[in-house]
Amino acid sequence: LMVTLVVYIIVAMVFISNLLVAQLTSSYESSFQDALGLARLQRAQTVVQHMASVREAQWRKFFDALELDRPCEFGEGDLGFAGGYVTFEGAQENPTVADSIKRYGGAT
């Protein structure tokens, strides 16, 4: 009877310790996401504040360099819509199993 009680207490302590670690990990992850969102908001606020100091000619030169009137190229020879900015990211950053771009035959 005593051995059963000791085994039960040990199992219960291990279970409760694992529960505590899982709770702390979840709390840390939630706090990290909140801090990341706050940092992005503060960065956007800083950008908006400094936009007032940018000269119109300098802004126009930057805007024209983005070439937002040209269609984006999704792949070699696969032209998309205009108004976007092409960036590349690692495949492991946002894994997807289904292609979200619908392609239809014909001239574009």
Salt bridges, closest charged atoms under 4 A:
ASP64 OD1 - ARG60 NH1 3.88
GLU67 OE1 - ARG70 NH1 2.37
ASP78 OD2 - ARG103 NE 2.67
ASP99 OD2 - ARG103 NH1 3.02
